[in-house]
Amino acid sequence: MTLDNPSFPETLGQASEAFSIDEIARLPSPGLAIPTRITFSPDGRLIAFLWSQEGSLTQQLYAYHLDTGEIQLLVSPPEGGTTDENVSLEEALRRERARQREFGVTSYEWARNSNRVLIPIQGDLYIQDSPGAPLRKIFSSQDKSVLDPHFSPDANKISFVQDAEIYVLPVSGGEARQIT
């Protein structure tokens, strides 16, 4: 199609009637509210993923049960989860570098040999001991966000970065030990 095509103004007019400016500029863009961070549970019975059922930027953690075909909501973030208003500067910069726009539950990690899930929400650390179990807060960040949390190979400890230092924390909670 060229600008001298007689049907061009009509086509352009139809397109502007089909999509409003608000629809074009809204986030997530149409077609981009799709499941992400798809992983198998360690026992291979579940496929976990982050998704917004409403098609918004606020994601929750879901699981698809391979044996029943059922989709289960595993984690809905307390207090709405991560938003632009409640993240630290460090987390905001990490999200910007990763080009991450999503809110709510934005990451999770399975323990290697159990169905225990580690979930950072609003800079704090939570554990879900099995699919469907209640969330258990194991570390409160106290306005200094926790970054890059990971289970140890035996899933008894968690390492993370806070305030440019590396820490180790027992899965049971308690005092985090600074190692750098």
PAZAMI-760255 format. One record per residue (C-alpha): y, x, z; residue number from 0; residue in one letter. Coordinates in nm, 3 decimals. Example, Ala and Ser with C-alpha at 12.3 -4.5 7.8 and 13.67 -1.06 7.14 Angstrom:
BEGIN
-0.450, 1.230, 0.780, 0, A
-0.106, 1.367, 0.714, 1, S
***
This chain:
BEGIN
0.000, 0.000, 0.000, 0, M
0.348, 0.126, -0.084, 1, T
0.696, 0.016, 0.014, 2, L
0.757, -0.120, -0.337, 3, D
0.450, -0.345, -0.306, 4, N
0.583, -0.705, -0.319, 5, P
0.337, -0.818, -0.050, 6, S
0.445, -0.546, 0.194, 7, F
0.725, -0.742, 0.370, 8, P
0.494, -1.042, 0.407, 9, E
0.216, -0.828, 0.549, 10, T
0.459, -0.660, 0.787, 11, L
0.590, -0.998, 0.899, 12, G
0.239, -1.125, 0.964, 13, Q
0.155, -0.819, 1.171, 14, A
0.464, -0.857, 1.387, 15, S
0.371, -1.219, 1.457, 16, E
0.012, -1.125, 1.545, 17, A
0.103, -0.863, 1.810, 18, F
0.396, -0.875, 2.049, 19, S
0.566, -0.557, 2.170, 20, I
0.416, -0.622, 2.516, 21, D
0.065, -0.637, 2.370, 22, E
0.112, -0.313, 2.177, 23, I
0.256, -0.123, 2.475, 24, A
0.023, -0.253, 2.748, 25, R
-0.222, -0.026, 2.923, 26, L
-0.506, 0.008, 2.874, 27, P
-0.460, -0.016, 2.502, 28, S
-0.675, -0.284, 2.338, 29, P
-1.031, -0.158, 2.306, 30, G
-0.992, 0.124, 2.561, 31, L
-1.104, -0.060, 2.878, 32, A
-1.460, 0.060, 2.835, 33, I
-1.720, 0.189, 3.081, 34, P
-1.674, 0.559, 3.164, 35, T
-1.839, 0.833, 3.376, 36, R
-2.185, 0.703, 3.293, 37, I
-2.466, 0.869, 3.496, 38, T
-2.826, 0.801, 3.595, 39, F
-2.906, 0.771, 3.965, 40, S
-3.127, 1.055, 4.092, 41, P
-3.430, 0.823, 4.103, 42, D
-3.364, 0.714, 3.742, 43, G
-3.362, 0.342, 3.827, 44, R
-2.988, 0.283, 3.786, 45, L
-2.719, 0.368, 3.535, 46, I
-2.386, 0.393, 3.718, 47, A
-2.048, 0.366, 3.549, 48, F
-1.679, 0.308, 3.618, 49, L
-1.544, -0.008, 3.459, 50, W
-1.279, -0.277, 3.488, 51, S
-1.436, -0.615, 3.430, 52, Q
-1.087, -0.762, 3.387, 53, E
-0.994, -0.506, 3.121, 54, G
-0.722, -0.353, 3.340, 55, S
-0.665, 0.006, 3.450, 56, L
-0.821, -0.060, 3.794, 57, T
-1.184, 0.051, 3.783, 58, Q
-1.474, -0.019, 4.014, 59, Q
-1.816, 0.146, 4.039, 60, L
-2.098, -0.059, 3.885, 61, Y
-2.470, -0.002, 3.840, 62, A
-2.706, -0.136, 3.575, 63, Y
-3.060, -0.186, 3.711, 64, H
-3.300, -0.068, 3.442, 65, L
-3.591, -0.274, 3.574, 66, D
-3.407, -0.610, 3.604, 67, T
-3.117, -0.577, 3.359, 68, G
-2.878, -0.682, 3.636, 69, E
-2.529, -0.532, 3.669, 70, I
-2.424, -0.483, 4.031, 71, Q
-2.082, -0.401, 4.172, 72, L
-2.143, -0.096, 4.393, 73, L
-1.792, -0.007, 4.509, 74, V
-1.467, -0.196, 4.501, 75, S
-1.204, 0.038, 4.642, 76, P
-1.051, -0.051, 4.977, 77, P
-0.684, -0.145, 4.954, 78, E
-0.695, -0.133, 4.573, 79, G
-0.790, 0.234, 4.555, 80, G
-0.585, 0.500, 4.385, 81, T
-0.254, 0.395, 4.226, 82, T
0.054, 0.581, 4.107, 83, D
0.226, 0.481, 4.431, 84, E
-0.030, 0.623, 4.676, 85, N
-0.135, 0.961, 4.535, 86, V
-0.015, 1.298, 4.651, 87, S
0.179, 1.527, 4.421, 88, L
-0.132, 1.747, 4.379, 89, E
-0.344, 1.447, 4.277, 90, E
-0.072, 1.315, 4.045, 91, A
-0.055, 1.653, 3.870, 92, L
-0.438, 1.672, 3.844, 93, R
-0.444, 1.319, 3.697, 94, R
-0.172, 1.415, 3.448, 95, E
-0.357, 1.729, 3.336, 96, R
-0.674, 1.525, 3.292, 97, A
-0.474, 1.252, 3.112, 98, R
-0.620, 1.003, 3.355, 99, Q
-0.447, 0.665, 3.367, 100, R
-0.716, 0.465, 3.545, 101, E
-0.681, 0.347, 3.906, 102, F
-0.918, 0.219, 4.174, 103, G
-1.236, 0.426, 4.180, 104, V
-1.164, 0.718, 3.948, 105, T
-1.461, 0.946, 4.016, 106, S
-1.792, 0.961, 4.200, 107, Y
-2.090, 1.192, 4.239, 108, E
-2.456, 1.127, 4.312, 109, W
-2.634, 1.350, 4.563, 110, A
-2.895, 1.553, 4.376, 111, R
-3.209, 1.419, 4.548, 112, N
-3.104, 1.083, 4.697, 113, S
-2.920, 0.769, 4.599, 114, N
-2.623, 0.868, 4.814, 115, R
-2.286, 0.854, 4.636, 116, V
-1.969, 1.051, 4.717, 117, L
-1.646, 0.868, 4.629, 118, I
-1.292, 1.000, 4.672, 119, P
-1.042, 0.714, 4.713, 120, I
-0.671, 0.755, 4.786, 121, Q
-0.728, 1.118, 4.883, 122, G
-0.994, 1.031, 5.144, 123, D
-1.371, 1.082, 5.115, 124, L
-1.626, 0.802, 5.135, 125, Y
-2.006, 0.797, 5.123, 126, I
-2.227, 0.512, 5.014, 127, Q
-2.572, 0.589, 5.156, 128, D
-2.755, 0.373, 4.900, 129, S
-2.656, 0.127, 4.626, 130, P
-2.507, -0.181, 4.789, 131, G
-2.463, -0.017, 5.131, 132, A
-2.116, -0.035, 5.288, 133, P
-1.870, 0.249, 5.227, 134, L
-1.845, 0.497, 5.510, 135, R
-1.524, 0.701, 5.542, 136, K
-1.619, 1.056, 5.634, 137, I
-1.285, 1.231, 5.593, 138, F
-0.925, 1.114, 5.619, 139, S
-0.687, 1.331, 5.419, 140, S
-0.380, 1.261, 5.633, 141, Q
-0.142, 1.270, 5.334, 142, D
-0.292, 1.591, 5.189, 143, K
-0.520, 1.478, 4.908, 144, S
-0.877, 1.593, 4.875, 145, V
-0.944, 1.739, 4.530, 146, L
-1.269, 1.819, 4.347, 147, D
-1.524, 1.707, 4.611, 148, P
-1.894, 1.794, 4.558, 149, H
-2.224, 1.757, 4.742, 150, F
-2.414, 2.069, 4.845, 151, S
-2.758, 2.100, 4.677, 152, P
-2.929, 1.952, 4.985, 153, D
-2.663, 1.674, 5.012, 154, A
-2.595, 1.757, 5.378, 155, N
-2.247, 1.902, 5.319, 156, K
-1.948, 1.836, 5.097, 157, I
-1.706, 2.095, 4.964, 158, S
-1.354, 2.013, 4.852, 159, F
-1.007, 2.156, 4.800, 160, V
-0.716, 2.049, 5.017, 161, Q
-0.373, 2.208, 5.032, 162, D
-0.493, 2.495, 4.805, 163, A
-0.781, 2.585, 5.042, 164, E
-1.158, 2.528, 5.019, 165, I
-1.323, 2.324, 5.296, 166, Y
-1.680, 2.230, 5.389, 167, V
-1.762, 1.908, 5.571, 168, L
-2.091, 1.769, 5.707, 169, P
-2.196, 1.444, 5.536, 170, V
-2.204, 1.285, 5.881, 171, S
-1.827, 1.341, 5.900, 172, G
-1.646, 1.528, 6.170, 173, G
-1.443, 1.845, 6.146, 174, E
-1.395, 2.009, 5.806, 175, A
-1.426, 2.387, 5.817, 176, R
-1.178, 2.591, 5.611, 177, Q
-1.354, 2.874, 5.426, 178, I
-1.064, 3.027, 5.232, 179, T
***
